[in-house]
Amino acid sequence: MIEQTLVLIKPDGVERALVGEVLTRLERVGLKIVGMKMVLVDKNFARRHYAAHVEKGFYKGLEKFITSGPIVAIVLEGLHAVEQVRKIVGGTEPRTALPGTIRGDYAHHSYEYTDKKGIAIKNLVHASGSKKEAEEEITLWFSEKEIHSYQTVHEKHTF
């Protein structure tokens, strides 16, 4: 039940100074940061991260966006971490993301708009979609030395 997941605060989230807000929301539910760094993604790394999308029509816009500025990469750990993060982040399309979610509260792009413009959807964060995807993405983004183990006060008093 305790698992790890990857969250990326994308260039739009960093540029809009929402890193602290995103981290606060994730930590508030009891998720623990076990790895974190700021990185600039190049085209080769973007292709590795988005390998499933490279051949799709929207990929060029996605690559341009993801390489446009710094990203904060985070490994979170906790009970049902993948599911918890996906709930907090909200649906991929900000236009339809529920209020109270990160995307629902701070983003407003729609697929209709971005497809028409030929740009990537600015939805602030990436969150692993499954436990298997999380494991693969964490291995891609972080070395073993960059993942830390410690107990939070919540763990000391509740587990």
N, C-alpha and C positions, 0 to 999 in steps of 0.2 A: 504493500500500500504506500509506503514511502517511496517516492520516485523523484527523478530530476527532469527538468524541462528547460528548453532554451527560449529566451525572449530577446528580441533585437529591438531596440528603440531606433527607428529608422531616421534618416537625415531630417525629415520634416519634424519629428519629435524633438530631436536635438536642437534644431534651429529655432523652434518655438519655445525652448526652455521648459519642456515638459518632463525631463528626465526624473526630477525629484518627485513630481506628482505620480508618475507611473510606478516608481519604486515604492512610494508610500502606499499606494493602493495594493500592490502585491504583498508587501510586508505586513500590512494591516490584517490580512486574513491568516497570518501565521506561516507564510512561505519564507524560507530562509535563503539569502543570497550566499551561494557557495563559490561563485566565480563571477568576475565582472571586469570588463576592460573596454576602452574606447579604441576603435579601429577605423582605418580608411580601407574600404574594399576596392580592389582592382577588378578589371573585367574577367580575368581568369578565375578569381575566387568567386565572383558573382555567378559564373557559369557552373561552378561546382555546387554552390548552395542552391541554386535554382535549376539544377540539372533536369528536372521533370518538365520545365517550361521553356527550355532553350529553343525548341522548334516551333513554339506557338507564336502567333502574330503579335501578341502584346509584349514579347520578351525584350525587344530592343528598348522600348520605353522603360521597362522595369530595370534593365541593366543600367541605363542612363541615370535613373533615379537613385538606385541603390549605391552607385559609385559617386554620387554628387556631393557627398559630405560625410562627416564622421557618423559612426553608428556606435551605440553602447550595447555591447553583447553581455548577456547576463545568464548565468545558470542558477535556477531556483530549485530548491528541494523542499519537499513536504508531502503531506497526505494528499494523494490524488492530484499531484501538482499539475499535470498536463490538463486535466479537466478543469481544475480551479482557475488556472491562468486563462484558458479559452473563455470561460464564463466572464471573468473580469474584463478581458480585452474586448469582447463583443464580436459580432459578425464582421466578416471581412470587408463588406461594403459599408462605409460609415453612414450612408444615407438610410440604410435599414437597420443599423445597429441600435440596440435598445438604449434608451436613456439610462444613465447610471453606469454604463460601461465606458471604458476609456475611449473607444472609437465613437460611441454614441454621444459622449459629452464633448469631445474635443476635435472631431473631424466632421467633414460634411460632403466629401466627394461622392460621386456616384459612378457606376460602371458606364452608364449612358454618356456622361460628360467626358470621362477619361478616354473611352473608346473613340468618341468623336474627335477629341484633341490629339489622339495618338500618344498619350502619356500614361505613366503608371499611376495607379490610384494611390493617393496619399492617405494612408490609414494608420500612420504613426508607429505601429509596432508589428513585428512578426512574432507569432507564437507557434511552437511545435504543435502539429495536429494529432499526433498519436505518441504512445510510449516508444514505439520503434523509431519513428521519425525523430523524436527527442534524442534518443541514444545516438543516432547517426549524426544529427546536427551538432550535438555537444562535442562529439569526437572530431568533427570538422573544424569547429571554432575554438576549441580549448584543448590544451595538452593536459595530461594527468597532473602535472605540477601546478597548473592554474586552478585546479578544483580543490577546495579546502573543506576540512571536516572540523566541526565544532558544535557545541550545544548552545542553543538560545535559552533564555530564561524560561520560555514557554515549555521547551522540551524538558528542562530540569524539573519543572513542577507539574507536568501533566502526563509524561510518558513513563 
